[in-house]
Amino acid sequence: MEETKTFPKARLSNKQRYILMTACNTPAPFSDIFGQSTGALRNMKEFFKTSGMKYGGKCVWTGKNKKTLPNHIKHRIEKWL
């Protein structure tokens, strides 16, 4: 391994972007308050930042027993692609 000031050295190009998508059963305001979705997003952002990729956006789908993806989330995903 190469010795650098930051450990480990980023191997992926900085031009690559990533999108984080997650789903949880907790309703919207409580999922943010109790950190059910934000904790996972924070850890994944740290991982991809270390690997050298740029943050492209996040998408959180909250709520219980929803069978289909809401339109506002579909539009957000299409905007990023």
Phi, psi and omega in degrees: 000142179281144177272126179224170176292322177256133183246132350278171179284135180293130184258337181269154181289152182284353180278340181284138180243155177228155178236128177264129177232134180216159178224146176214160183274347182283138177300159192310303185291329183284332179294326177283320182295314183270358173075025181293318180262328184290328179295316179294319179295319180298317180292321179290324176298321178297317180298310182290329176295320178295326181283344175108008181267158179265147179286128181254335180152173178224155180218120180244125178251108182252160177118155184254142173062035174266127184267332182240154180284129180296154183297323182294330176284322177300317180294322179296318179293317179297327179295323180284331183275000000 
